[in-house]
C-alpha cells in the first residue's frame, strides 16, 4: 500500500520495544502471519540485542527490510512479507 506522499503504508504495526529475545521474533512471525504476501509490517525495536537479532531472523525467513528509521533509541523497520 502506498500513501499520498508515495511512502509505503504498513498493513500492521508491532511495537516490540518491551520484548526480550526470542519472544520479539516470535511476535514478528505472528504479525507477519496476519498480513498477505507482499504487504508491509512496521516493527519498532530497541537498540542492542533486538536490533541485531530480529532483522537477521527476518532476512533469514526470506522477508525484505525496505526501510530503517531511527527515532531516539528506537528503530522503525518496514518489512515486506515474502511472496
C-alpha positions in Angstrom: 0.0 0.0 0.0 1.3 3.5 -0.7 0.2 6.7 1.0 -0.4 10.1 -0.6 3.2 11.0 -0.3 4.4 8.0 -2.2 5.6 6.3 1.1 4.8 2.7 1.9 1.9 2.4 4.3 2.2 -0.6 6.6 -0.7 -3.1 6.9 0.2 -3.6 10.6 2.5 -2.2 13.3 4.2 -4.1 16.0 5.9 -2.3 18.9 8.4 -4.9 20.3 10.5 -2.5 22.4 9.5 -4.2 25.7 10.0 -7.7 24.5 13.0 -9.9 25.3 14.5 -12.2 22.6 13.5 -14.6 21.3 9.9 -13.5 22.1 10.4 -10.5 19.9 10.9 -12.6 16.8 8.1 -14.9 17.7 5.7 -11.9 17.8 7.1 -10.7 14.5 6.3 -14.1 13.0 2.8 -13.8 14.4 2.2 -10.4 12.9 3.6 -11.5 9.5 1.2 -14.4 9.6 -1.7 -11.8 9.8 -0.8 -10.0 6.6 -0.9 -11.0 3.0 2.3 -11.8 1.0 3.7 -8.6 -0.4 2.2 -6.4 2.4 4.3 -4.4 4.8 4.7 -4.7 8.5 6.2 -1.9 10.6 8.2 -3.1 13.5 9.5 -0.9 16.3 12.6 -2.2 18.1 15.0 -1.1 20.8 18.7 -0.6 20.3 21.0 -3.5 21.2 20.1 -7.2 21.0 16.7 -6.7 19.4 18.2 -4.6 16.6 20.9 -7.1 15.9 18.8 -10.3 16.2 15.3 -9.6 14.8 16.4 -8.1 11.4 18.8 -11.1 10.9 15.9 -13.5 11.6 13.6 -11.6 9.3 16.0 -11.8 6.4 16.7 -15.5 7.1 13.0 -16.2 6.7 13.0 -14.6 3.2 11.3 -11.3 4.1 12.7 -7.9 2.9 13.6 -5.0 5.1 12.7 -2.0 3.0 13.5 0.9 5.3 15.0 1.5 8.7 14.4 4.8 10.5 16.0 5.7 13.9 14.0 7.9 16.4 15.9 8.4 19.6 16.7 4.9 20.9 14.1 3.1 18.8 14.2 1.8 15.3 11.3 1.6 12.9 11.6 -1.1 10.3 9.4 -1.6 7.3 9.3 -5.3 6.4 7.8 -6.6 3.2 6.4 -10.1 3.6 7.8 -12.6 1.1 5.6 -13.6 -1.7 
